[in-house]
Amino acid sequence: MAETNLSIIPDEVISNKIYLIREKKVMFDKDLAELYGVTTGNLNKAVKRNIKRFPEDFMFQLTKQEYENLLFQSGISS
């Protein structure tokens, strides 16, 4: 049998990367890219190349106000 190198990511690591925005549970592209071990740019390129595989509401861009609110709520510094 071939050996596989699978990493198990604890549930709490994933759930800490889920946010409620516009009454939807979402993850940021940077967090998804990190989970998949790719760059954010490559993740976004792959999604754009295969956009027909995703539901219409799969992704959206935050407004400036939504982004600022998240920064304030989470205490993230720029």
PyRosetta script that sets phi, psi and omega in degrees:
from pyrosetta import init, pose_from_sequence

init()
pose = pose_from_sequence("MAETNLSIIPDEVISNKIYLIREKKVMFDKDLAELYGVTTGNLNKAVKRNIKRFPEDFMFQLTKQEYENLLFQSGISS")
pose.set_psi(1, 140.7)
pose.set_omega(1, 178.7)
pose.set_phi(2, -76.3)
pose.set_psi(2, 139.9)
pose.set_omega(2, 179.4)
pose.set_phi(3, -84.0)
pose.set_psi(3, 134.7)
pose.set_omega(3, 177.4)
pose.set_phi(4, -113.3)
pose.set_psi(4, 151.0)
pose.set_omega(4, -179.1)
pose.set_phi(5, -111.1)
pose.set_psi(5, 83.0)
pose.set_omega(5, -179.3)
pose.set_phi(6, -100.9)
pose.set_psi(6, 135.5)
pose.set_omega(6, 175.4)
pose.set_phi(7, -105.7)
pose.set_psi(7, 133.9)
pose.set_omega(7, 176.3)
pose.set_phi(8, -95.9)
pose.set_psi(8, 124.5)
pose.set_omega(8, 179.7)
pose.set_phi(9, -97.9)
pose.set_psi(9, 124.5)
pose.set_omega(9, -179.8)
pose.set_phi(10, -59.5)
pose.set_psi(10, 143.6)
pose.set_omega(10, -179.4)
pose.set_phi(11, -54.0)
pose.set_psi(11, -39.5)
pose.set_omega(11, -176.7)
pose.set_phi(12, -66.5)
pose.set_psi(12, -29.2)
pose.set_omega(12, 177.0)
pose.set_phi(13, -65.3)
pose.set_psi(13, -44.2)
pose.set_omega(13, 179.5)
pose.set_phi(14, -69.3)
pose.set_psi(14, -46.4)
pose.set_omega(14, -176.9)
pose.set_phi(15, -64.9)
pose.set_psi(15, -24.9)
pose.set_omega(15, 176.2)
pose.set_phi(16, -73.8)
pose.set_psi(16, -10.5)
pose.set_omega(16, 179.7)
pose.set_phi(17, -104.6)
pose.set_psi(17, 9.0)
pose.set_omega(17, 179.3)
pose.set_phi(18, -103.9)
pose.set_psi(18, 130.1)
pose.set_omega(18, -178.6)
pose.set_phi(19, -121.2)
pose.set_psi(19, 153.3)
pose.set_omega(19, 175.6)
pose.set_phi(20, -100.8)
pose.set_psi(20, 110.9)
pose.set_omega(20, -179.2)
pose.set_phi(21, -133.2)
pose.set_psi(21, 130.8)
pose.set_omega(21, -178.5)
pose.set_phi(22, 54.4)
pose.set_psi(22, 36.9)
pose.set_omega(22, 179.3)
pose.set_phi(23, 61.8)
pose.set_psi(23, 26.4)
pose.set_omega(23, 176.9)
pose.set_phi(24, -128.2)
pose.set_psi(24, 144.4)
pose.set_omega(24, 174.2)
pose.set_phi(25, -82.4)
pose.set_psi(25, 124.5)
pose.set_omega(25, -175.9)
pose.set_phi(26, -134.4)
pose.set_psi(26, 159.2)
pose.set_omega(26, 171.3)
pose.set_phi(27, -124.9)
pose.set_psi(27, 146.8)
pose.set_omega(27, 178.2)
pose.set_phi(28, -78.5)
pose.set_psi(28, 150.6)
pose.set_omega(28, 179.7)
pose.set_phi(29, -58.1)
pose.set_psi(29, -36.7)
pose.set_omega(29, -179.6)
pose.set_phi(30, -64.4)
pose.set_psi(30, -36.5)
pose.set_omega(30, 179.0)
pose.set_phi(31, -72.3)
pose.set_psi(31, -40.9)
pose.set_omega(31, 176.0)
pose.set_phi(32, -62.3)
pose.set_psi(32, -43.2)
pose.set_omega(32, 179.4)
pose.set_phi(33, -60.4)
pose.set_psi(33, -43.2)
pose.set_omega(33, 178.9)
pose.set_phi(34, -61.2)
pose.set_psi(34, -44.2)
pose.set_omega(34, 179.3)
pose.set_phi(35, -61.9)
pose.set_psi(35, -36.5)
pose.set_omega(35, -179.6)
pose.set_phi(36, -87.5)
pose.set_psi(36, -6.7)
pose.set_omega(36, 177.9)
pose.set_phi(37, 73.2)
pose.set_psi(37, 33.6)
pose.set_omega(37, 178.3)
pose.set_phi(38, -128.3)
pose.set_psi(38, 169.6)
pose.set_omega(38, 176.2)
pose.set_phi(39, -77.9)
pose.set_psi(39, 156.9)
pose.set_omega(39, 177.4)
pose.set_phi(40, -59.8)
pose.set_psi(40, -42.1)
pose.set_omega(40, 179.3)
pose.set_phi(41, -59.6)
pose.set_psi(41, -44.6)
pose.set_omega(41, 179.9)
pose.set_phi(42, -67.7)
pose.set_psi(42, -36.8)
pose.set_omega(42, 176.2)
pose.set_phi(43, -61.0)
pose.set_psi(43, -48.7)
pose.set_omega(43, -178.9)
pose.set_phi(44, -63.7)
pose.set_psi(44, -38.2)
pose.set_omega(44, 177.2)
pose.set_phi(45, -63.6)
pose.set_psi(45, -42.0)
pose.set_omega(45, -179.6)
pose.set_phi(46, -64.1)
pose.set_psi(46, -40.3)
pose.set_omega(46, 178.5)
pose.set_phi(47, -64.9)
pose.set_psi(47, -45.6)
pose.set_omega(47, -179.3)
pose.set_phi(48, -63.2)
pose.set_psi(48, -37.4)
pose.set_omega(48, 178.1)
pose.set_phi(49, -66.9)
pose.set_psi(49, -27.1)
pose.set_omega(49, -174.9)
pose.set_phi(50, -120.3)
pose.set_psi(50, 32.0)
pose.set_omega(50, -171.4)
pose.set_phi(51, -57.1)
pose.set_psi(51, -29.2)
pose.set_omega(51, -179.1)
pose.set_phi(52, -68.4)
pose.set_psi(52, -15.4)
pose.set_omega(52, 178.9)
pose.set_phi(53, -81.1)
pose.set_psi(53, -10.1)
pose.set_omega(53, -174.8)
pose.set_phi(54, -111.1)
pose.set_psi(54, 148.3)
pose.set_omega(54, 176.0)
pose.set_phi(55, -64.1)
pose.set_psi(55, 157.8)
pose.set_omega(55, -176.3)
pose.set_phi(56, -56.4)
pose.set_psi(56, -35.6)
pose.set_omega(56, -177.2)
pose.set_phi(57, -96.9)
pose.set_psi(57, 23.1)
pose.set_omega(57, -178.0)
pose.set_phi(58, -62.3)
pose.set_psi(58, -36.6)
pose.set_omega(58, -177.6)
pose.set_phi(59, -142.2)
pose.set_psi(59, 155.2)
pose.set_omega(59, 174.2)
pose.set_phi(60, -153.7)
pose.set_psi(60, 162.6)
pose.set_omega(60, -179.9)
pose.set_phi(61, -101.8)
pose.set_psi(61, 138.1)
pose.set_omega(61, 178.2)
pose.set_phi(62, -69.5)
pose.set_psi(62, 146.4)
pose.set_omega(62, 170.6)
pose.set_phi(63, -74.8)
pose.set_psi(63, 165.0)
pose.set_omega(63, 178.1)
pose.set_phi(64, -58.9)
pose.set_psi(64, -41.4)
pose.set_omega(64, -179.5)
pose.set_phi(65, -64.8)
pose.set_psi(65, -43.0)
pose.set_omega(65, 178.3)
pose.set_phi(66, -61.3)
pose.set_psi(66, -43.3)
pose.set_omega(66, 179.7)
pose.set_phi(67, -62.4)
pose.set_psi(67, -46.3)
pose.set_omega(67, 179.7)
pose.set_phi(68, -63.9)
pose.set_psi(68, -39.1)
pose.set_omega(68, 177.5)
pose.set_phi(69, -61.9)
pose.set_psi(69, -41.7)
pose.set_omega(69, 179.0)
pose.set_phi(70, -65.1)
pose.set_psi(70, -41.4)
pose.set_omega(70, 177.7)
pose.set_phi(71, -60.2)
pose.set_psi(71, -43.2)
pose.set_omega(71, -178.6)
pose.set_phi(72, -66.9)
pose.set_psi(72, -45.0)
pose.set_omega(72, -176.4)
pose.set_phi(73, -66.5)
pose.set_psi(73, -38.9)
pose.set_omega(73, -175.1)
pose.set_phi(74, -93.6)
pose.set_psi(74, -7.2)
pose.set_omega(74, 179.6)
pose.set_phi(75, 70.5)
pose.set_psi(75, 24.1)
pose.set_omega(75, 179.4)
pose.set_phi(76, -75.9)
pose.set_psi(76, 131.4)
pose.set_omega(76, 175.9)
pose.set_phi(77, -99.7)
pose.set_psi(77, 149.7)
pose.set_omega(77, -178.9)
pose.set_phi(78, -89.4)
pose.dump_pdb("model.pdb")
